[in-house]
């Protein structure tokens, strides 16, 4: 390519839509395994550091993961005010757990992940992400099925975070973006509890998944909010949906947010503060219209299907 110097010999080609690709240049493969649930790679890249890749789909990387994990965790904690008990469904890299444990009020954080091999590899190779969160005395790590855990537990939680991989049909999270799954979460929330879901891209060509997740949660919860954060290695702004029985209006109060964040670990946040949160919640017109006009609700009979996987190959 004229005027360009390519510095990688191995490339991960991720299919974004049937017409769009994102090609990540890989400089080293740190770990590879076909687990009972998915294909895992942990790689080093030229531009964005180390990355976790599952079933050919980019999960997160050290260079820009804060643009995903900070918005995933902190709006729910801000809305609650002082969460003590947090349940994380998924979250293999440990970065979601890391952000949860920044809150001094948190007394217990339980992380449920179905794939022990992925979590163990992340513990070994992605210390920059988990930063020792797995060793915190407040952490309980459980390897198992999220649906089964929700069925069995009689505990209630101030925050439940659904940090699951995208619903690729062959993957382990395929049926965990449905009304039945969300209803199981609703059962275990405390009266003022918050439920947050990573809810797919909100680029114009890919809005439908996010809008339908939003609509599905709206069928169960009286208060639902969509917001998003641009993550460069996802090649799109990424959407989140927050749901609760309690009002979420407080999230627009930047001064209140900044006051809650004025504790030592939370002052270390890179992108998140009251102004950033208010901006993420101020959706553009086309996205507001998509949320208002969508009618389909995801169920176990008709679950979502996320487009595509990816492949690795030499230049």
Helices and strands as residue ranges (DSSP letters): E 10-17, E 20-34, E 39-45, E 49-54, E 57-61, H 66-80, E 85-90, H 95-100, E 108-113, H 116-125, H 127-130, G 133-135, E 139-143, H 146-152, E 157-163, H 179-188, E 189-201, G 204-206, H 207-218, E 223-231, G 232-234, E 236-244, G 249-252, H 254-260, G 266-268, H 274-281, H 285-293, E 310-314
